[in-house]
Amino acid sequence: MNRNLWLMVAAQALFLTNNVVFMAINGLVGLSLAPFGWMATLPVMGYVVGGALSTGPVAWSQARWGRTVSFQIGLVVAFFSALLAAYAVIIGSFWLLITATVVAGYYSANGQLYRFAAAELAVPEYRERAVSMVLAGGVVGGVLGPNLARWTQHLGDAPFAGAYATLSVVALVSMAIVSQVKFPPVPPRRKDKGGGGRPLRVIMRQPVFIVSTAASALGYGVMNLLMAASPIAMKVCGYPFSDIALVLEWHVIGMFAPGLITGRLIKRFGAVPILLAGVLLNLGCVAVALSGAEVMHFVVSMFLLGVGWNFLFTAGTALSLRSYEPEEKDKVQGLINLCVFGMMMVSSFSSGALVTTKGWALLNYGSLILVAMIGIAVFWYVRQNRSHHVT
């Protein structure tokens, strides 16, 4: 670990603080402001849609101006969108809140690139551990985010307006941190047609790209489907926000605490066994969730969901590094994030619609479809590469 990587750990921690506050309150605020109950998670979906729409502009800005400028633009957007969301809650405007979360998605698209930036700040043999350690910075966000939402939920007259406003301060702190990171210089722009490497259609046909993107995108889909619905499910069960915050805290700890060792596990056992472990952890999450509706059932199932996501996302990211050359990184990373946000967009909308109309149990059964798809992709990848012993 070097100074730049530790700064990226701090930036990731603040990025996840922003994300976790949004996870904790967007659905609840949406439920209180939405014209119909099934629309409750539209603010959650807005954040994802904004991220999906921003992947192209973010990839362009990264290629044009480099990491530092692009990341700072994302943080400026985070600052103003947080204030806009706070104002939307104060005036009770559901659609303005959705607009604010869509705009905030630009920051999310930037933050999703922190893990790739970490790989570039480390020597080649340390890349997997660098990705893992930066993702582990989310542990701070896992603890700080839910508690920040809980401490600030009653600031002002409108519930949770203070929580959104506080995120603008988080963005300012992150700006100061990212400004101190020394990223590699932006490579000179090539004028010839071959400067961007291989066409995307060629890269996308590689088994390593298919399985790494499937693990990242579908793993995020499972996580988002169940996580976005859990606060609403708990509210329907009559639990106070303090219990909801506790569940989300352990969920995000599960998402990022394993980052302290996931990189080492990948180096020792290979990416494929870690992907399979992620699939099994997701199955365990669903089994616990279906076994009861006590607070502890929510805590354990969401914790297992978080660990499963960490294994799938970290191993998927590590595998994706093998699918492209340095001159191809911006367009490939943008495509991977577009797939992730696309899956999150579908799962965000499905989450609110299913939990409010069909219930928590059916939602969990539905998530098994995505888990099965990940397992199939991993076994297909092993079969494709068996003769070369690639893991």
N, C-alpha and C positions, 0 to 999 in steps of 0.2 A: 504494500500500500504506500502510495506517495501522497504528497500534499494535495495535488489536483484530485486524486480519487477520494480523499477524505472530504474535500469540498463538494464533490458530486454526491457523496453519501448524505451530506447536510441538505443539498438541494433536493434530493429525492425525498428526504424526510419531510420537507416543507411541501413538496408537491403532493405527497400522500396525505398530509394534514388537510390540504385543500380538498382532495378527493374524498377523504373519509367524512369530513363535515358535510359534503354534498350527499354522500351515501346516507348519512344519518338523518338528514332533515329534508332533502328534496321531496321524497315520497310523502312524508308527513305534512309538509307545508302544502304540497300538491293536493293531498286528501282534504285539507281544510279549505282550499280555494277553488278546487275544480268544480265545474258545474255538475259532473257525474262522477261517481266513485271509480269507474273503470279508467278514468283519465288521470288517476292519482300519480302514476309514475311517468306521466309525460314530461315533467321537469327533469327527471332522471334520463329519459330518452333524449331530451333536448341537449343535454351535456354530451351524450354519445354522438348524436347527429352532428353537432358542432365539431366534434373531433374528427368524424368521418369526412365532413366537407373540407376540413382544414388540412388533411394529410397532403394534398397536392401543393397548396401554397406554402406549407411548412417545408416540404421537401425542396421546393424551388428556392426558398429563402436560405435554407441550409447550404445548398449548392452555390448560391450567388454570393452570400455574405459570410458564411461560416457559422460555426456553432455559437460563438459568443453573441453576435448580433441577433441571430434568430431566436436564441433562448431568451434574450432580454425583451424582444418584441412580444414573445409569449407571456412574459411576466407583466408587461404593461397592460396587455389585454386582461390578465387575471385581476389586476388592481381595479380597473374600471368596471369589469363585469361583476365583481363582488359588490361594488357600491350600487350598481344598477339592480342587482337581485335584492339587496336590502331595501332599496326604494320601492321595488315592486311589492314586497311584503307589507311595507308600511301603508301603501295605498290600496292594498288588497287586490292587485291585478294579477290574475293567473296567467294571462297571455304575455304580459311583460316579464314575468318570472321565467317563462319558457324562453323568451327572447334572450334574457340574460344568461341562461344556462347554455343556449346555443352558442352565444358569443364566447362564453368561458371555455367551450370545447377547443378553441384555438390553443389555449394554454395546455389543455390535456394532450393534444397532438404533439406539442413540443416536449412535454414531460415524458411522453412515451419513448422519446429518443435518448433520454438520459442514460439508459443502459447501454445503448450502442456507443455513445460518447465515452462511457467508462472503458469499454473494450479498446478504444483507440488510445486511451491514456496509459495503458498497461503494455508491458512487453508481451509478445505473442503467446508464450507458454503460460501466462497468468490471465489470459483473457476471460476464461470461464469463471475464475474466482473473482475477477474484477466486476463482472456482470452481477454475480451472486452477492458480493459485498455491497454494491450500490443498491441493489434491490432490498438488501437487509436494512438499509436506512429507513425503509418504510415502517419499521417497528416503532420508531419515534412518532410517525404519523398515526400509527395504530393506537398508541396511548394518548397522544395529544389531541387528535381529531375528535373522538367521541367526548372527551372531557371538555374540550373547548366548546363544543356544541352545548353540552350540559351547563357549563358555567355561564354562557352568554345567551341562553335561550330566552331569558326574561329581561334582557337589557332593552329598554324602550317599551313602548306600548304594544307593539306587534310581536307575537312570539317568533323567535328565531331571526328577526331582522338584525339583531346584534351579532348573531353568529356569522351571517353573511358579511356584515361590515368588518368584522375582525379579520376576515380572510384578506382584505385589502392590506392590512398591516403585515400579514404573513407574506404576501407578494413583495412588499417593499424589502423585507429582510432577505428574501430569496434573491432579489436583484443584487443586493450588496454581496452575497455569497458567490453567485455565478460570475460576477464581474472580476473575481479574483482567480478564476480558473484559467490556466494557460493551455488552451487547446492547440493541437497541431495546426500549422498554417493552412489556409485554403489552397489546394493545389491550383496551379494556373489553368485557366479554361482552355480547352482544346478546340481548335477551329474545325478540324477534320471530322468527318462523320463517325469515325471509329472511336472518338474520344470518350464516348459514354459506355464503352464496353459492349457486351452482347445484348441483343434485343430481349425485352422482358419475356416474350413468348418462349424463348430458348431457356432462360433461367427458370421459368415456371414449370417446365417439363421435368426438371430434375427431381428424383425421389426425395432427396434431402430437403429441397425447398417445399415440396408438398407436405411432408410429414411435420417439418418444423412449423410451417404456417398453420397447419391443421391443429397441432398441439397448442399453439399460442392462441389462435382465434377461438377454437371450440372450448378450450379450457377457460378462456375469459367468458365465453357464452354461458357455460354452466355456472361459473361463479356469479356472474351478474344476474342471471335468472333467479337464483335462490337468494342471493344477498339483497338485491333490491326489494324483494318481496318480504323479507324477514321482519323489517320494522312494521310494515302494515299488518302482517300476520300476528305479530305480538300485540299490536294495538287492538286488533279485533279480539284477541284473547283477554284483554283488559289489563295488560302489564303497563306500568308507568315508564316514562322515558328513561329513567335511571337504569332500568333493566335492559331496555333496548340498547342504550349506550354501552352497557357491560358486554352484551352479546357482540356488538360491532367491534369493541375493543379487542376481544379475544379472537374474533374473525381476522382482523387485520394483523394482529400478532402472529396468528397462524400463517398469514400470507407472506410475512417478511422475516420473521425470526429465523426460519430455516435457512435464509440466505447466508447465515454465518457458516453453514456447513455444506450447502447444496453444491457449491462450486467444487469443493473437495470430493464430494460423492461422485460428481460427474467425471472428474479426472480419474478417480479410482475404478469406478464400475462402468463408465460409459453413459451416454445420454439415454439410450434405449431403456435400460433397467429403471432409470429415474422416471422416465415417461410412464412406464407400466406401473410403478409405485404410485404415481399421481392418479392414474385411472382407478386403482384399488382404493385410494383414499377418498375419491369422489363417491365410489360405491358405498363406502363406510358412512360418509356424510348422509346420504339418502336413507340408509338403513336406520341411523339414529333419529333422523328427522321424522320418519314414519312410525317410530316406536312410542312417541308421546309428544305432548305439547307443554311440558313444564319448562321453566327457564333453563334448567340444566340441559334439557334436550336441545334447546336452541344454541346454548353455549358450545356444547360438544360438537354438534353437527356443523355449525359455522366455523369452528376451529379446524375440524377435519377438512372442510371445504377450502379454507385458506391454505393449509399445508399442501393439499392436492394441487391447488392452483399454482403455488410456488414451484413445485416439482415440474409441472407441465410447462409453465412459462419460462422458467430458467433453462431447463433442458432444451426447450424449443428454440429459445434465443441462441443458446450455445451451438445448436445444430445449424441454425440459419447463417451463422458466420462462415460456414463452409460453402454456402451456395452462391457467393458473389465475390468478385474481385474489388479492390479498393475503388476503382473508377466507377463501379456500378452501385456503390453503397447507398447513395441518396435515393435513387429510384427504387431499389429493392426494399430498403427500409421503409420508404413511403408506402409501397405496395403491401408489405406485411402489416403495417399499422392500419391501412385501409381495410384489410380483411378483418383485423381485430375489431375495429370500430363498427364495421358492418354487422358482425356477429353480435356485438354489444347492443347495437341499435335494435335488432330484431328481438333479442332477449329482454331488453328493457321494456319494450312495449308489451311483449307477451307476459312478462312478469306481473305487471299491474293488472292486465286484463284477466289473467288466469286466477290470481290469488283473490281478486274481488268478486269473481263470478263462479269459479269452480272450486276454490279452496286450496289450502296449503298442501294437502296430501296429493292431489292430482298434479299440482305443480312439480312436486318432487318426482313423481312417476314420469312425468314428461321430460325431466332433465336426463333421465337414463338414456334417452335417444342420443343426445349429444355425447354422453360418456361412451356409449357403444361405438359411435363414429370415431372417436379418438383411438379406442382400442383397435379397431379395424385398420385405421391408418398406420398405427405402429407396427402391427403384425405384417401388413403389406410391405412396409419399408424393410423390415427384417428379411422378408422373403426375397425382395429385390436385390438386397446386398449380401445375401448369405455366402455367395461364392467369394466375396471380397472381405468378409468378416468385418464389416463396417458397423460400429455401434455408436 
